[in-house]
Amino acid sequence: MFERRRQGAVDLIQGDDPVTAEHLPAIGRLCEESLGGGQPRAVLDLSRVALFDSAGLEWLLNMQERFVQRGGAVKLAAPNQLCRDILLVTGIDRHFEIFNDTVAAVGSFAR
């Protein structure tokens, strides 16, 4: 299950479900809430996410595009080795800033 909480002006989205078609409605609702007002800034904490499927990867790209269109960004934090490999092999990593932990990812918005 995923949850959203604010850290200053950044939404931190955390959970332990895989980012797959089955779980996208729940994760998507949280991201939609982040798009609700002002410049959307979100960090997706992947530290407890086991994997992505193709639907999850497509969703990630679509979310990033929607955030960027509104002047914001989605940043990724703490992906495990399998998730890093999936992002790298598919080329999705080129569309995101990826950090080793959530503190660095949230803090990067202040630069």
Residue, then its C-alpha position, 0 to 999 in steps of 0.5 A: m500500500f502507498e501513502r502520501r505525506r508532505q515534507g515542506a513543499v514536496d510530496l513524498i510517496q512511499g509504499d511497498d507494493p510493486v509498481t504494476a498495473e494492479h497497483l496503479p490506481a492507488i498510486g495514481r490517486l496519490c500522484e493526482e493529489s500532488l498535481g492538485g495545486g501549485q508547482p507539483r513536486a514529488v519524490l517516489d520512494l522505491s526503497r520497499v518496491a520490489l519491481f515495475d512492470s511495463a504498465g508501471l514504467e509507462w505510468l512513471l513516464n506519463m506522471q513525469e510528463r504531467f508534472v513537468q508540464r505544470g512546472g514540477a518534477v517527480k524524482l525517484a529515491a532508493p530503488n533496489q538493484l532490480c528496479r535500477d536495472i529495469l530503469l536502466v535497461t528500458g532507458i527510463d532512468r534518463h527521464f528522472e533524477i534518481f537518488n540513493d535516499t529520500v532525504a537527498a531527493v527531497g533536498s534536491f528540490a531546494r537547489 
